[in-house]
Amino acid sequence: MTLTKGDLSQIDRRLETQKEEILDEMDEKLTMLRSNLFEKIDPILKEVTTAREERTLVENRLEKLEEIHPQGQHAPSI
């Protein structure tokens, strides 16, 4: 049995349709994966941001305490 141009054209259309279906399925799975990844990373990033802000506050407080208490002691009264 010999394949005609019509047969080859029909095979090509079916392959193209399957390729599009596979690409759509892969896109959907990647979108879900990306969404799940961001859902898990988001709380971690919020904690990192909060920790950075808190570190700045603690550093400022330590600098002020060091001014009040040089060398770990109260400044002598004059």
DRENTORKOL-3810 file (N, C-alpha, C; in nm, 4 decimals):
REM DRENTORKOL-3810
@n.u->0.0846; n.v->-0.1170; n.w->0.0000; ca.u->0.0000; ca.v->0.0000; ca.w->0.0000; c.u->0.0891; c.v->0.1233; c.w->0.0000
@n.u->0.0606; n.v->0.2159; n.w->-0.0848; ca.u->0.1371; ca.v->0.3379; ca.w->-0.0998; c.u->0.0619; c.v->0.4538; c.w->-0.0363
@n.u->0.1385; n.v->0.5401; n.w->0.0304; ca.u->0.0784; ca.v->0.6589; ca.w->0.0903; c.u->0.0661; c.v->0.7684; c.w->-0.0149
@n.u->-0.0479; n.v->0.8320; n.w->-0.0146; ca.u->-0.0701; ca.v->0.9421; ca.w->-0.1079; c.u->-0.0377; c.v->1.0745; c.w->-0.0386
@n.u->-0.0369; n.v->1.1805; n.w->-0.1165; ca.u->-0.0144; ca.v->1.3128; ca.w->-0.0582; c.u->-0.1238; c.v->1.3454; c.w->0.0429
@n.u->-0.2447; n.v->1.3021; n.w->0.0152; ca.u->-0.3565; ca.v->1.3244; ca.w->0.1072; c.u->-0.3326; c.v->1.2515; c.w->0.2394
@n.u->-0.2822; n.v->1.1274; n.w->0.2295; ca.u->-0.2516; ca.v->1.0503; ca.w->0.3509; c.u->-0.1436; c.v->1.1210; c.w->0.4326
@n.u->-0.0384; n.v->1.1630; n.w->0.3633; ca.u->0.0712; ca.v->1.2322; ca.w->0.4319; c.u->0.0234; c.v->1.3629; c.w->0.4947
@n.u->-0.0634; n.v->1.4329; n.w->0.4267; ca.u->-0.1183; ca.v->1.5580; ca.w->0.4785; c.u->-0.2027; c.v->1.5318; c.w->0.6038
@n.u->-0.2832; n.v->1.4244; n.w->0.5999; ca.u->-0.3658; ca.v->1.3888; ca.w->0.7150; c.u->-0.2778; c.v->1.3483; c.w->0.8334
@n.u->-0.1727; n.v->1.2725; n.w->0.8088; ca.u->-0.0784; ca.v->1.2331; ca.w->0.9149; c.u->-0.0135; c.v->1.3575; c.w->0.9745
@n.u->0.0272; n.v->1.4498; n.w->0.8887; ca.u->0.0908; ca.v->1.5730; ca.w->0.9351; c.u->-0.0046; c.v->1.6537; c.w->1.0237
@n.u->-0.1327; n.v->1.6647; n.w->0.9842; ca.u->-0.2313; ca.v->1.7373; ca.w->1.0646; c.u->-0.2511; c.v->1.6717; c.w->1.2007
@n.u->-0.2570; n.v->1.5393; n.w->1.2027; ca.u->-0.2747; ca.v->1.4683; ca.w->1.3305; c.u->-0.1526; c.v->1.4877; c.w->1.4213
@n.u->-0.0353; n.v->1.4808; n.w->1.3626; ca.u->0.0855; ca.v->1.5026; ca.w->1.4419; c.u->0.0897; c.v->1.6448; c.w->1.4973
@n.u->0.0499; n.v->1.7400; n.w->1.4169; ca.u->0.0483; ca.v->1.8802; ca.w->1.4607; c.u->-0.0524; c.v->1.8988; c.w->1.5741
@n.u->-0.1686; n.v->1.8360; n.w->1.5624; ca.u->-0.2703; ca.v->1.8439; ca.w->1.6673; c.u->-0.2189; c.v->1.7817; c.w->1.7963
@n.u->-0.1539; n.v->1.6658; n.w->1.7863; ca.u->-0.0993; ca.v->1.6001; ca.w->1.9050; c.u->0.0097; c.v->1.6855; c.w->1.9685
@n.u->0.0913; n.v->1.7462; n.w->1.8839; ca.u->0.1980; ca.v->1.8321; ca.w->1.9348; c.u->0.1388; c.v->1.9499; c.w->2.0122
@n.u->0.0356; n.v->2.0123; n.w->1.9595; ca.u->-0.0293; ca.v->2.1242; ca.w->2.0272; c.u->-0.0920; c.v->2.0802; c.w->2.1587
@n.u->-0.1545; n.v->1.9627; n.w->2.1604; ca.u->-0.2145; ca.v->1.9116; ca.w->2.2837; c.u->-0.1066; c.v->1.8862; c.w->2.3896
@n.u->0.0040; n.v->1.8287; n.w->2.3483; ca.u->0.1143; ca.v->1.8018; ca.w->2.4411; c.u->0.1702; c.v->1.9324; c.w->2.4954
@n.u->0.1904; n.v->2.0319; n.w->2.4095; ca.u->0.2428; ca.v->2.1609; ca.w->2.4530; c.u->0.1465; c.v->2.2312; c.w->2.5482
@n.u->0.0160; n.v->2.2231; n.w->2.5202; ca.u->-0.0837; ca.v->2.2831; ca.w->2.6095; c.u->-0.0813; c.v->2.2149; c.w->2.7459
@n.u->-0.0705; n.v->2.0820; n.w->2.7454; ca.u->-0.0661; ca.v->2.0068; ca.w->2.8711; c.u->0.0598; c.v->2.0421; c.w->2.9506
@n.u->0.1725; n.v->2.0520; n.w->2.8825; ca.u->0.2973; ca.v->2.0880; ca.w->2.9487; c.u->0.2883; c.v->2.2293; c.w->3.0057
@n.u->0.2302; n.v->2.3214; n.w->2.9307; ca.u->0.2149; ca.v->2.4591; ca.w->2.9771; c.u->0.1285; c.v->2.4645; c.w->3.1024
@n.u->0.0204; n.v->2.3876; n.w->3.1027; ca.u->-0.0684; ca.v->2.3841; ca.w->3.2187; c.u->0.0051; c.v->2.3286; c.w->3.3419
@n.u->0.0814; n.v->2.2219; n.w->3.3236; ca.u->0.1556; ca.v->2.1625; ca.w->3.4353; c.u->0.2640; c.v->2.2570; c.w->3.4866
@n.u->0.3326; n.v->2.3244; n.w->3.3953; ca.u->0.4365; ca.v->2.4199; ca.w->3.4371; c.u->0.3757; c.v->2.5383; c.w->3.5114
@n.u->0.2596; n.v->2.5830; n.w->3.4684; ca.u->0.1912; ca.v->2.6929; ca.w->3.5367; c.u->0.1538; c.v->2.6520; c.w->3.6790
@n.u->0.1046; n.v->2.5303; n.w->3.6950; ca.u->0.0699; ca.v->2.4810; ca.w->3.8286; c.u->0.1956; c.v->2.4689; c.w->3.9153
@n.u->0.3029; n.v->2.4177; n.w->3.8570; ca.u->0.4277; ca.v->2.4024; ca.w->3.9304; c.u->0.4801; c.v->2.5382; c.w->3.9760
@n.u->0.4788; n.v->2.6349; n.w->3.8860; ca.u->0.5248; ca.v->2.7692; ca.w->3.9191; c.u->0.4387; c.v->2.8301; c.w->4.0296
@n.u->0.3081; n.v->2.8103; n.w->4.0205; ca.u->0.2176; ca.v->2.8628; ca.w->4.1222; c.u->0.2468; c.v->2.7993; c.w->4.2580
@n.u->0.2639; n.v->2.6686; n.w->4.2607; ca.u->0.2950; ca.v->2.5991; ca.w->4.3857; c.u->0.4285; c.v->2.6452; c.w->4.4425
@n.u->0.5255; n.v->2.6651; n.w->4.3559; ca.u->0.6572; ca.v->2.7103; ca.w->4.3999; c.u->0.6476; c.v->2.8489; c.w->4.4641
@n.u->0.5765; n.v->2.9404; n.w->4.3996; ca.u->0.5623; ca.v->3.0751; ca.w->4.4538; c.u->0.4851; c.v->3.0742; c.w->4.5856
@n.u->0.3858; n.v->2.9861; n.w->4.5969; ca.u->0.3107; ca.v->2.9766; ca.w->4.7218; c.u->0.4008; c.v->2.9324; c.w->4.8366
@n.u->0.4976; n.v->2.8476; n.w->4.8074; ca.u->0.5879; ca.v->2.7995; ca.w->4.9123; c.u->0.6997; c.v->2.8992; c.w->4.9410
@n.u->0.7444; n.v->2.9717; n.w->4.8403; ca.u->0.8544; ca.v->3.0659; ca.w->4.8583; c.u->0.8068; c.v->3.1963; c.w->4.9221
@n.u->0.6839; n.v->3.2372; n.w->4.8944; ca.u->0.6333; ca.v->3.3653; ca.w->4.9424; c.u->0.6462; c.v->3.3829; c.w->5.0943
@n.u->0.6038; n.v->3.2865; n.w->5.1770; ca.u->0.6189; ca.v->3.3056; ca.w->5.3214; c.u->0.7655; c.v->3.3160; c.w->5.3639
@n.u->0.8518; n.v->3.2436; n.w->5.2972; ca.u->0.9945; ca.v->3.2486; ca.w->5.3306; c.u->1.0510; c.v->3.3869; c.w->5.2993
@n.u->1.0150; n.v->3.4409; n.w->5.1847; ca.u->1.0626; ca.v->3.5744; ca.w->5.1480; c.u->1.0098; c.v->3.6804; c.w->5.2439
@n.u->0.8873; n.v->3.6634; n.w->5.2894; ca.u->0.8323; ca.v->3.7581; ca.w->5.3866; c.u->0.9110; c.v->3.7531; c.w->5.5168
@n.u->0.9491; n.v->3.6315; n.w->5.5601; ca.u->1.0284; ca.v->3.6184; ca.w->5.6821; c.u->1.1655; c.v->3.6831; c.w->5.6659
@n.u->1.2268; n.v->3.6652; n.w->5.5498; ca.u->1.3579; ca.v->3.7255; ca.w->5.5245; c.u->1.3473; c.v->3.8776; c.w->5.5288
@n.u->1.2449; n.v->3.9315; n.w->5.4669; ca.u->1.2247; ca.v->4.0768; ca.w->5.4671; c.u->1.2034; c.v->4.1281; c.w->5.6090
@n.u->1.1212; n.v->4.0578; n.w->5.6850; ca.u->1.0961; ca.v->4.0971; ca.w->5.8235; c.u->1.2249; c.v->4.0907; c.w->5.9053
@n.u->1.3030; n.v->3.9849; n.w->5.8861; ca.u->1.4289; ca.v->3.9701; ca.w->5.9597; c.u->1.5252; c.v->4.0838; c.w->5.9269
@n.u->1.5309; n.v->4.1246; n.w->5.8017; ca.u->1.6190; ca.v->4.2364; ca.w->5.7635; c.u->1.5744; c.v->4.3660; c.w->5.8312
@n.u->1.4437; n.v->4.3887; n.w->5.8330; ca.u->1.3928; ca.v->4.5095; ca.w->5.8982; c.u->1.4222; c.v->4.5064; c.w->6.0476
@n.u->1.4015; n.v->4.3900; n.w->6.1100; ca.u->1.4280; ca.v->4.3775; ca.w->6.2536; c.u->1.5772; c.v->4.3954; c.w->6.2840
@n.u->1.6618; n.v->4.3433; n.w->6.1969; ca.u->1.8062; ca.v->4.3561; ca.w->6.2177; c.u->1.8467; c.v->4.5030; c.w->6.2188
@n.u->1.7897; n.v->4.5820; n.w->6.1298; ca.u->1.8192; ca.v->4.7249; ca.w->6.1264; c.u->1.7762; c.v->4.7903; c.w->6.2565
@n.u->1.6590; n.v->4.7554; n.w->6.3065; ca.u->1.6102; ca.v->4.8127; ca.w->6.4323; c.u->1.7021; c.v->4.7735; c.w->6.5486
@n.u->1.7428; n.v->4.6480; n.w->6.5522; ca.u->1.8312; ca.v->4.6010; ca.w->6.6595; c.u->1.9667; c.v->4.6707; c.w->6.6518
@n.u->2.0203; n.v->4.6849; n.w->6.5306; ca.u->2.1486; ca.v->4.7536; ca.w->6.5142; c.u->2.1400; c.v->4.8979; c.w->6.5642
@n.u->2.0327; n.v->4.9666; n.w->6.5307; ca.u->2.0144; ca.v->5.1052; ca.w->6.5770; c.u->2.0054; c.v->5.1106; c.w->6.7290
@n.u->1.9319; n.v->5.0178; n.w->6.7867; ca.u->1.9179; ca.v->5.0144; ca.w->6.9329; c.u->2.0531; c.v->4.9870; c.w->6.9989
@n.u->2.1306; n.v->4.8948; n.w->6.9428; ca.u->2.2623; ca.v->4.8650; ca.w->6.9986; c.u->2.3552; c.v->4.9863; c.w->6.9917
@n.u->2.3493; n.v->5.0580; n.w->6.8801; ca.u->2.4337; ca.v->5.1776; ca.w->6.8675; c.u->2.3967; c.v->5.2802; c.w->6.9753
@n.u->2.2674; n.v->5.2990; n.w->6.9988; ca.u->2.2241; ca.v->5.3938; ca.w->7.1018; c.u->2.2660; c.v->5.3473; c.w->7.2408
@n.u->2.2532; n.v->5.2159; n.w->7.2664; ca.u->2.2949; ca.v->5.1626; ca.w->7.3961; c.u->2.4461; c.v->5.1773; c.w->7.4165
@n.u->2.5216; n.v->5.1588; n.w->7.3094; ca.u->2.6673; ca.v->5.1746; ca.w->7.3192; c.u->2.7045; c.v->5.3203; c.w->7.3477
@n.u->2.6261; n.v->5.4142; n.w->7.2968; ca.u->2.6501; ca.v->5.5552; ca.w->7.3279; c.u->2.6216; c.v->5.5834; c.w->7.4760
@n.u->2.5141; n.v->5.5247; n.w->7.5272; ca.u->2.4759; ca.v->5.5445; ca.w->7.6676; c.u->2.5710; c.v->5.4696; c.w->7.7604
@n.u->2.6116; n.v->5.3510; n.w->7.7204; ca.u->2.6942; ca.v->5.2627; ca.w->7.8042; c.u->2.8257; c.v->5.2302; c.w->7.7332
@n.u->2.9182; n.v->5.3245; n.w->7.7248; ca.u->3.0448; ca.v->5.2924; ca.w->7.6584; c.u->3.1173; c.v->5.1825; c.w->7.7365
@n.u->3.1760; n.v->5.0931; n.w->7.6672; ca.u->3.2508; ca.v->4.9798; ca.w->7.7239; c.u->3.1635; c.v->4.8969; c.w->7.8173
@n.u->3.0345; n.v->4.8917; n.w->7.7907; ca.u->2.9441; ca.v->4.8084; ca.w->7.8677; c.u->2.9076; c.v->4.8637; c.w->8.0043
@n.u->2.9401; n.v->4.9892; n.w->8.0331; ca.u->2.9089; ca.v->5.0487; ca.w->8.1628; c.u->2.8472; c.v->5.1859; c.w->8.1396
@n.u->2.7785; n.v->5.2343; n.w->8.2423; ca.u->2.7233; ca.v->5.3677; ca.w->8.2336; c.u->2.8381; c.v->5.4684; c.w->8.2255
@n.u->2.8161; n.v->5.5739; n.w->8.1531; ca.u->2.9155; ca.v->5.6823; ca.w->8.1467; c.u->2.9240; c.v->5.7484; c.w->8.2841
@n.u->3.0427; n.v->5.7769; n.w->8.3265; ca.u->3.0554; ca.v->5.8414; ca.w->8.4588; c.u->2.9883; c.v->5.9780; c.w->8.4608
@n.u->2.9250; n.v->6.0103; n.w->8.5738; ca.u->2.8590; ca.v->6.1410; ca.w->8.5899; c.u->2.9628; c.v->6.2455; c.w->8.6237
@n.u->2.9476; n.v->6.3607; n.w->8.5698; ca.u->3.0431; ca.v->6.4675; ca.w->8.5972; c.u->2.9818; c.v->6.5690; c.w->8.6890
END
